[in-house]
Amino acid sequence: MKAKKDVARFHRLLRAEHGLGDRPPAGDTLRLDLEIHNPGANRVSDVYVLLEVFGEFWFYPDWSQSLDSVTRSTSAGATVTIPIIEPVVLPAPLAAGGPFYFYAAAFEPDALDIDSLISNIETEQFSFE
């Protein structure tokens, strides 16, 4: 049996000034942050954030369709916030759309398989009305 790893947990993965699950209307401000809490020892990880739009995936930070991540160092017991989408006012008129999904997870550096997963996998769904 393998020794249990320290696990980085995502808490309140996505925050918006008008909650993502609430179908924000035109004129509202949308902001998206990722909070990472590291309950264990100092850790370096590759953090992946994906946006799924109608079955196509876009990767943070460049929002391209090429696999991408950011490498983060997190001190023991620390909570860090990564801005994913800076505040933006939703345009009017705003066409209805969705549902759309964000996914996030952290992996050991330079590894992308289930054995190198060091966090939970978070998902968040949102739509526009």
BALOBA-1460 file (C-alpha; in Angstrom, 3 decimals):
// residues 129
<rec num="1" residu="m" x="0.000" y="0.000" z="0.000"/>
<rec num="2" residu="k" x="1.336" y="3.427" z="-0.981"/>
<rec num="3" residu="a" x="1.844" y="6.086" z="1.667"/>
<rec num="4" residu="k" x="-0.894" y="8.693" z="1.637"/>
<rec num="5" residu="k" x="0.147" y="11.992" z="0.025"/>
<rec num="6" residu="d" x="-0.520" y="15.427" z="1.395"/>
<rec num="7" residu="v" x="-3.524" y="16.639" z="-0.533"/>
<rec num="8" residu="a" x="-4.091" y="20.158" z="-1.833"/>
<rec num="9" residu="r" x="-7.814" y="20.855" z="-1.753"/>
<rec num="10" residu="f" x="-9.693" y="23.439" z="-3.746"/>
<rec num="11" residu="h" x="-12.069" y="25.408" z="-1.568"/>
<rec num="12" residu="r" x="-14.760" y="27.545" z="-3.159"/>
<rec num="13" residu="l" x="-13.189" y="26.920" z="-6.520"/>
<rec num="14" residu="l" x="-15.000" y="29.623" z="-8.430"/>
<rec num="15" residu="r" x="-16.272" y="32.881" z="-7.062"/>
<rec num="16" residu="a" x="-18.173" y="35.453" z="-9.026"/>
<rec num="17" residu="e" x="-19.661" y="38.714" z="-7.849"/>
<rec num="18" residu="h" x="-22.921" y="37.265" z="-9.136"/>
<rec num="19" residu="g" x="-22.658" y="33.519" z="-8.487"/>
<rec num="20" residu="l" x="-21.914" y="31.446" z="-11.591"/>
<rec num="21" residu="g" x="-24.748" y="29.047" z="-10.905"/>
<rec num="22" residu="d" x="-27.167" y="31.993" z="-10.679"/>
<rec num="23" residu="r" x="-27.244" y="32.792" z="-14.435"/>
<rec num="24" residu="p" x="-25.731" y="36.281" z="-14.258"/>
<rec num="25" residu="p" x="-27.649" y="38.869" z="-16.307"/>
<rec num="26" residu="a" x="-26.173" y="41.471" z="-18.668"/>
<rec num="27" residu="g" x="-24.587" y="44.378" z="-16.824"/>
<rec num="28" residu="d" x="-23.395" y="42.256" z="-13.889"/>
<rec num="29" residu="t" x="-19.708" y="41.956" z="-13.122"/>
<rec num="30" residu="l" x="-18.186" y="38.511" z="-13.494"/>
<rec num="31" residu="r" x="-14.960" y="37.633" z="-11.674"/>
<rec num="32" residu="l" x="-13.452" y="34.194" z="-11.328"/>
<rec num="33" residu="d" x="-10.840" y="33.129" z="-8.754"/>
<rec num="34" residu="l" x="-9.330" y="29.797" z="-7.791"/>
<rec num="35" residu="e" x="-8.530" y="29.186" z="-4.131"/>
<rec num="36" residu="i" x="-6.001" y="26.492" z="-3.273"/>
<rec num="37" residu="h" x="-5.505" y="25.351" z="0.299"/>
<rec num="38" residu="n" x="-2.455" y="23.234" z="1.077"/>
<rec num="39" residu="p" x="-2.958" y="21.391" z="4.385"/>
<rec num="40" residu="g" x="0.392" y="19.568" z="4.128"/>
<rec num="41" residu="a" x="4.071" y="20.376" z="3.643"/>
<rec num="42" residu="n" x="5.447" y="22.941" z="1.165"/>
<rec num="43" residu="r" x="4.472" y="21.809" z="-2.308"/>
<rec num="44" residu="v" x="5.020" y="22.637" z="-5.956"/>
<rec num="45" residu="s" x="2.231" y="21.602" z="-8.307"/>
<rec num="46" residu="d" x="0.965" y="22.050" z="-11.839"/>
<rec num="47" residu="v" x="-2.530" y="23.531" z="-11.677"/>
<rec num="48" residu="y" x="-4.894" y="22.909" z="-14.584"/>
<rec num="49" residu="v" x="-8.036" y="24.984" z="-15.176"/>
<rec num="50" residu="l" x="-10.220" y="24.029" z="-18.139"/>
<rec num="51" residu="l" x="-13.270" y="25.706" z="-19.625"/>
<rec num="52" residu="e" x="-15.642" y="23.398" z="-21.507"/>
<rec num="53" residu="v" x="-17.853" y="25.059" z="-24.113"/>
<rec num="54" residu="f" x="-20.168" y="22.684" z="-25.996"/>
<rec num="55" residu="g" x="-17.686" y="19.797" z="-25.753"/>
<rec num="56" residu="e" x="-14.562" y="21.804" z="-26.655"/>
<rec num="57" residu="f" x="-11.911" y="22.518" z="-24.020"/>
<rec num="58" residu="w" x="-9.934" y="25.734" z="-23.439"/>
<rec num="59" residu="f" x="-6.941" y="25.792" z="-21.060"/>
<rec num="60" residu="y" x="-5.939" y="28.539" z="-18.636"/>
<rec num="61" residu="p" x="-3.828" y="30.722" z="-18.656"/>
<rec num="62" residu="d" x="-3.809" y="31.421" z="-22.422"/>
<rec num="63" residu="w" x="-7.342" y="30.066" z="-23.031"/>
<rec num="64" residu="s" x="-6.104" y="28.083" z="-26.016"/>
<rec num="65" residu="q" x="-7.081" y="24.543" z="-26.943"/>
<rec num="66" residu="s" x="-3.512" y="23.365" z="-26.312"/>
<rec num="67" residu="l" x="-2.940" y="21.557" z="-23.015"/>
<rec num="68" residu="d" x="-1.582" y="24.135" z="-20.554"/>
<rec num="69" residu="s" x="-1.161" y="24.692" z="-16.814"/>
<rec num="70" residu="v" x="0.499" y="27.006" z="-14.298"/>
<rec num="71" residu="t" x="3.141" y="25.860" z="-11.819"/>
<rec num="72" residu="r" x="2.502" y="27.074" z="-8.278"/>
<rec num="73" residu="s" x="4.475" y="26.850" z="-5.051"/>
<rec num="74" residu="t" x="2.269" y="26.669" z="-1.988"/>
<rec num="75" residu="s" x="3.639" y="26.893" z="1.557"/>
<rec num="76" residu="a" x="2.555" y="24.479" z="4.255"/>
<rec num="77" residu="g" x="-0.876" y="25.377" z="5.596"/>
<rec num="78" residu="a" x="-1.262" y="28.262" z="3.136"/>
<rec num="79" residu="t" x="-4.253" y="29.285" z="1.091"/>
<rec num="80" residu="v" x="-3.552" y="31.100" z="-2.182"/>
<rec num="81" residu="t" x="-5.938" y="32.765" z="-4.597"/>
<rec num="82" residu="i" x="-5.262" y="32.732" z="-8.327"/>
<rec num="83" residu="p" x="-7.277" y="35.201" z="-10.426"/>
<rec num="84" residu="i" x="-8.635" y="33.218" z="-13.381"/>
<rec num="85" residu="i" x="-10.894" y="35.847" z="-14.976"/>
<rec num="86" residu="e" x="-10.349" y="39.475" z="-13.969"/>
<rec num="87" residu="p" x="-13.558" y="41.465" z="-13.317"/>
<rec num="88" residu="v" x="-15.516" y="42.049" z="-16.517"/>
<rec num="89" residu="v" x="-18.933" y="43.652" z="-17.013"/>
<rec num="90" residu="l" x="-21.180" y="41.330" z="-18.996"/>
<rec num="91" residu="p" x="-22.406" y="43.013" z="-22.190"/>
<rec num="92" residu="a" x="-25.983" y="43.903" z="-23.028"/>
<rec num="93" residu="p" x="-27.679" y="42.362" z="-24.828"/>
<rec num="94" residu="l" x="-26.303" y="39.064" z="-23.550"/>
<rec num="95" residu="a" x="-27.362" y="36.011" z="-25.534"/>
<rec num="96" residu="a" x="-28.568" y="33.026" z="-23.531"/>
<rec num="97" residu="g" x="-26.072" y="30.201" z="-23.491"/>
<rec num="98" residu="g" x="-24.814" y="27.228" z="-21.609"/>
<rec num="99" residu="p" x="-24.400" y="25.266" z="-19.654"/>
<rec num="100" residu="f" x="-20.632" y="25.837" z="-19.605"/>
<rec num="101" residu="y" x="-18.208" y="24.142" z="-17.218"/>
<rec num="102" residu="f" x="-14.949" y="24.955" z="-15.450"/>
<rec num="103" residu="y" x="-12.743" y="22.139" z="-14.154"/>
<rec num="104" residu="a" x="-9.633" y="22.450" z="-11.967"/>
<rec num="105" residu="a" x="-7.099" y="20.041" z="-10.474"/>
<rec num="106" residu="a" x="-3.485" y="20.002" z="-9.267"/>
<rec num="107" residu="f" x="-0.864" y="17.413" z="-10.228"/>
<rec num="108" residu="e" x="2.744" y="16.684" z="-9.322"/>
<rec num="109" residu="p" x="5.015" y="18.841" z="-11.532"/>
<rec num="110" residu="d" x="5.589" y="17.540" z="-15.057"/>
<rec num="111" residu="a" x="3.212" y="14.595" z="-14.568"/>
<rec num="112" residu="l" x="-0.337" y="14.218" z="-15.794"/>
<rec num="113" residu="d" x="-1.791" y="10.880" z="-14.757"/>
<rec num="114" residu="i" x="-4.110" y="9.686" z="-12.009"/>
<rec num="115" residu="d" x="-1.203" y="8.654" z="-9.761"/>
<rec num="116" residu="s" x="0.191" y="12.218" z="-9.814"/>
<rec num="117" residu="l" x="-3.143" y="13.879" z="-8.906"/>
<rec num="118" residu="i" x="-2.639" y="15.715" z="-5.594"/>
<rec num="119" residu="s" x="-5.984" y="17.489" z="-5.252"/>
<rec num="120" residu="n" x="-9.629" y="16.903" z="-5.651"/>
<rec num="121" residu="i" x="-11.102" y="17.614" z="-9.090"/>
<rec num="122" residu="e" x="-13.416" y="20.600" z="-8.921"/>
<rec num="123" residu="t" x="-16.188" y="21.435" z="-11.380"/>
<rec num="124" residu="e" x="-18.455" y="24.450" z="-11.702"/>
<rec num="125" residu="q" x="-21.349" y="24.902" z="-14.114"/>
<rec num="126" residu="f" x="-22.754" y="28.217" z="-15.299"/>
<rec num="127" residu="s" x="-25.102" y="29.622" z="-17.928"/>
<rec num="128" residu="f" x="-26.204" y="33.006" z="-19.196"/>
<rec num="129" residu="e" x="-29.859" y="33.998" z="-19.367"/>
